[in-house]
């Protein structure tokens, strides 16, 4: 069992790590869940090369998929919108990683605090 001073040190370090996590989260500008897909399509017109040659398919078209109301929703977006979605999706994933780290630090703090109070 760690000494009391070890738990105090653990708590102090965990609070410092949480402060850095909070600072990183507040630095985020835009965030958006989901996935950005690059699609090419076959048009279905008789005689069009796209049916025979994958390199001749139409596009690329950008599609944003995300959960809305418990359902997976896909929406076509312009190349300009796709350029904005890409960093927002990356930010979302980064924030979710930070939140998982914050949760782990909180769990460590609660355990250390409980050990400290038992003494």
C-alpha positions in Angstrom: 0.0 0.0 0.0 1.5 3.4 -0.9 2.4 5.9 1.8 0.1 8.9 2.4 2.6 11.2 0.8 2.5 8.9 -2.3 -1.2 9.4 -2.6 -0.9 13.2 -2.1 1.7 13.2 -4.9 -0.5 11.1 -7.1 -3.4 13.5 -6.6 -1.3 16.5 -7.3 0.1 15.0 -10.5 -3.3 13.8 -11.6 -4.7 17.3 -11.1 -1.9 18.7 -13.2 -2.6 16.2 -16.0 -6.3 17.1 -15.9 -5.5 20.8 -16.1 -3.4 20.1 -19.3 -6.2 18.0 -20.7 -8.8 20.8 -20.0 -6.5 23.3 -21.7 -6.1 21.1 -24.8 -9.9 20.7 -25.0 -10.5 24.5 -24.7 -8.1 25.1 -27.5 -10.3 23.2 -30.0 -12.1 25.4 -32.4 -14.4 23.2 -34.4 -15.4 19.6 -33.9 -17.8 17.2 -35.6 -18.4 13.5 -35.2 -18.7 11.1 -38.1 -16.7 10.0 -41.1 -15.8 11.7 -44.4 -15.9 9.4 -47.4 -14.6 10.0 -50.9 -16.9 8.3 -53.4 -16.8 7.7 -57.2 -20.0 6.5 -58.9 -21.2 4.6 -61.9 -23.9 6.6 -63.7 -25.8 3.7 -65.4 -26.0 5.4 -68.8 -25.6 2.9 -71.7 -22.2 3.3 -73.3 -20.6 5.3 -70.6 -17.1 4.3 -69.8 -17.7 4.4 -66.0 -19.4 1.0 -66.1 -16.3 -0.7 -67.6 -13.4 1.3 -66.2 -13.1 2.0 -62.5 -10.7 4.9 -63.3 -13.4 6.5 -65.4 -16.1 6.6 -62.7 -17.7 9.9 -62.0 -16.5 12.0 -59.0 -15.0 12.2 -56.6 -17.9 13.1 -54.5 -17.7 13.7 -50.7 -20.0 12.1 -48.3 -20.3 12.8 -44.5 -21.7 10.0 -42.4 -22.7 10.5 -38.8 -25.2 9.3 -36.2 -28.3 11.4 -35.7 -31.1 10.4 -33.5 -29.6 6.9 -33.1 -29.5 6.4 -36.9 -26.6 6.5 -39.3 -27.2 9.4 -41.7 -25.2 10.1 -44.9 -25.1 13.5 -46.6 -23.3 14.7 -49.7 -21.1 17.6 -49.1 -19.1 19.9 -51.4 -15.3 19.7 -51.7 -15.2 23.0 -49.8 -17.3 21.6 -47.0 -15.2 18.4 -47.0 -12.1 20.5 -46.4 -13.9 22.0 -43.3 -15.2 18.7 -42.1 -11.9 16.9 -42.2 -10.1 18.9 -39.4 -13.4 19.1 -37.4 -13.7 15.3 -37.4 -10.0 14.9 -36.4 -10.6 17.4 -33.5 -13.7 15.4 -32.4 -11.6 12.2 -32.2 -8.8 14.0 -30.4 -11.3 15.4 -27.8 -12.8 12.0 -27.3 -9.3 10.6 -26.6 -8.6 13.4 -24.1 -11.9 12.7 -22.4 -11.0 9.1 -22.0 -7.7 10.2 -20.4 -9.5 12.6 -18.1 -11.8 9.8 -17.0 -8.8 7.6 -16.2 -7.1 10.3 -14.2 -10.4 10.9 -12.3 -10.6 7.2 -11.5 -7.0 7.3 -10.2 -7.8 10.4 -8.1 -10.9 8.8 -6.6 -9.0 5.6 -5.7 -6.1 7.6 -4.1 -8.5 9.8 -2.2 -10.3 6.8 -0.9 -7.0 5.2 0.3 -6.0 8.5 1.9 -9.3 8.8 3.9 -9.1 5.2 5.1 -5.9 6.0 7.0 
